[in-house]
Structure formats: C-alpha cells, structure tokens
Amino acid sequence: MIPTLSNAHCWNPTFNPLPTLYRLDYFVLQRVSPCMMPIFAPKCRGRLGDIPFRYLLIKQTSVYFTFLMAKPSKDEIHYLLLKLHSLTGIIPVGAFLVVHLCVNSLRTVGVWPYQLSIDAINNLPFLLIIEITFIYIPILFHSAMGFYVIRLGKTNAHRYRYPRNGLYTMQRLSGAVVFVFLIYHLGTTVAPKLWEGKHHFEAAPFLIDIMNGEFQTWQGMLIYTIGIISATFHFSNGLWGFCVSWGILIGENAQKNGAIIFAMIGLALTVLGMATVAEFNMNPVPVEATVAR
C-alpha cells in the first residue's frame, strides 16, 4: 500500500512512511522550499521505487514551519552540511575562481587594463568585509568540510580501477593541494598588502611588483603552475559531482556529456591561468599608481 502524507505527518518529525534507507532524503525534501523540489525530484523518483513523488510534496507553510520547529537529527545535519559543502564549491568559491582567473588574464592584453581592474577592485567600498564574507569564510568552510570528507573516506582506487573512482581520489588530493596553495598565495599577496597598508590606488603597483618577482624564479613558476592546475581541475571535476549529486545530470548520456563539457571548461580556465603566468614571466613590467596619493 502506498503511504500518504497528511498534515499531521508534516508536523511530526518522527513520522517515517518510507524505509529507513530513504529517511534522510525524505526529511531533506520535507525541509526545503518547494522551489527546490524539481532538483531533488529526479533522484527521488529513481530511489523511492513504487512510491509516487507526488506523495512527498508538502504544503509550503508546513515546509517552513517544519524546518523552523523540528529539531534536526545528526544525520540530517550531516547531510545538509555535505550539501552546503557541495554548493559553496560552486557559489561563491567556484565563481570567485573563474572571475579571479579572468581578471588576471587581462595581463595578457596589457599592463594598463590589468592595473585598472586591480584599481576597480581595491576601490570598492567595504572591500575587506566583502572579501571576508563572500570569499574567505566560504573557502574556510568548504576546505574544512573537504578535509572532513577526506578523513571519513577510504581510498579504494587501487582495488576498483574505474575512471570515476580515480577522479574522486584526485578530487580529494587536489583540494588539499589547493588549500596549501591558497595559504601561500594569500600569505605573499593579501597579507603583505594589508600589513604595508597599500589600499586603493596604491594596491596595484604593490601587487604587480610582487607578482613580477614571483614569476622570475623557477620556484614561483612551479608553485603557481601546480596551484592553478589543481584549482581548475578541482573546480571542473567538482562541477560534475555537484550536478550529479543535486540531480541535474541524471542519465548516463547526460553524465558523459556533462563530463566532457566540464573538462573543456577546466581546460579553458587552465589555459587562461597559464597564459597569465607566462606573460608575467616574459614581460615583468613595473607600474606606477594611476592616481597620486
């Protein structure tokens, strides 16, 4: 007999008409806004077998009140944290990576447009608050959850030599490499800029001088090459994982086509980053502040 959901069931967080295996997905569906239902629907249709998805649809008011009033279990919190980890890898962390690489690639066009882009960013009001809120905190959360996943996971790529299994292992390793690279990158650029008090129009000459010096050594070239390749791979491969886990890429063909598209995106971002590195290495041009203090 097909279980149905009454209003009383919506208010009762202990009610579980589904098998234990599906309980987590059921509660997530019960706690998200109805606008998110299409994202979860394909996945749940396949996993819930003969239980029609319409029986999982809950009134909007019940969803919000259940989310606010019901005490979530540890499994629910764990599941939602993993979903948030996946989401922050795309927005805002992944989006910031794309913007950062695109802005830096202006260096291949010329020093002047690159300097103007740095001036525009460093003259934004409340820049530090914006960076902490939308860049540093999400990166810290995503990194912490990534190391948590690494600690829980067990590597079996040597036993099951499937391509996707190997990519999963590389995803975890590349994330750790990117985290170390970010510490180095921020420690050699943002930290000195704040320490020296180089703000607004003084920031561009200061940062450009740092990068010019960085790419005149083979150590700097090697560090940034490893960092850029690891970051672009982690992002593009993570895009595929995000789309699969959120029910966007469902069928086998969709997943194969998505893998090709995301690989091309990763390759394009890698080319942008490496072209910028090569330009800094071949043409280290110092600049002056566009506006005097």
Phi, psi and omega in degrees: 000136183283125179288144177243160182247117176266172177299325179297323179293326179296329181272348184259105184290347181268350181289132182219094180282352185256161175301157183303325182301329186257005187297320183297314180296324179298316182289325176297317177298326182286339187257350181266162177293148179303337179294341179270353184303319180300333180292318183275340188303310183301319182296318184285330178298320181286328187268337184268004173062238186278358182278111182300143183294335183297336180285349178265354180284131186235148180302146185301317181295321179295323179298311183294316181292324178295319180296322184278327190261326183282137178279119182289147177278171179296322179295320179294316178298316179300315180297315182292326176295320177294322177294319179293324175300316178295318183292316181294336176293337178263308178230120009260353189295310180296320178297320178296320178301314181298313180297317182298316179292321180293318179295316180295332180292347174298341177298332178287339177279323181163162181290323185297308177297327178293317179294320179297324178293322177293319178299317182297318181291315185282355175254010175292139176292143179057041184300313183297320178295319178298315181295316181295317185287315190255354180236300188290314180296312176300322179295318179297316179296312181298321180292316180299316179292327178296316177292329175296317178295320178299318182294323181281328186286157177236120182290125177227022181296332180286339179267319181244097189273054174272144180304316183292329177294319177294322179294326177298316178296318178295328177298316180293316181293317181296325177298319178295320178296317180297321180299315178296318179297319179297321177299316179295314183298313179292324180291338180255356181234291185294314182299311176298324179298315179291322181295320181276353179070035180269098183241169176054237186281349176279344185291318185300308179300322181296312181291323179294321176298320179297314182290325176301315178292324182299318187269009173266359178244149179291331178296315179296318178299317182293316182299314182287328176296313178296317181296316182293314180297319179295319182292316181291323176294315181300321180289311184292318177291326177293330175300317179296313179299321178297312183294327178286313184290335179266007175077021179275316174258109189255302185285167181297317180295320179298320180291322177294314179295321177298320179298320179294314181298315182290328175295321178294322176297315178298320179295318179297317179293324177296318178298318177301312182295316182289328175296322177295317178300315181296322180294317177298322182291319185274332184227072178283092186256117175287154181226162174252161179296137182290331178232127180291150182292000000 
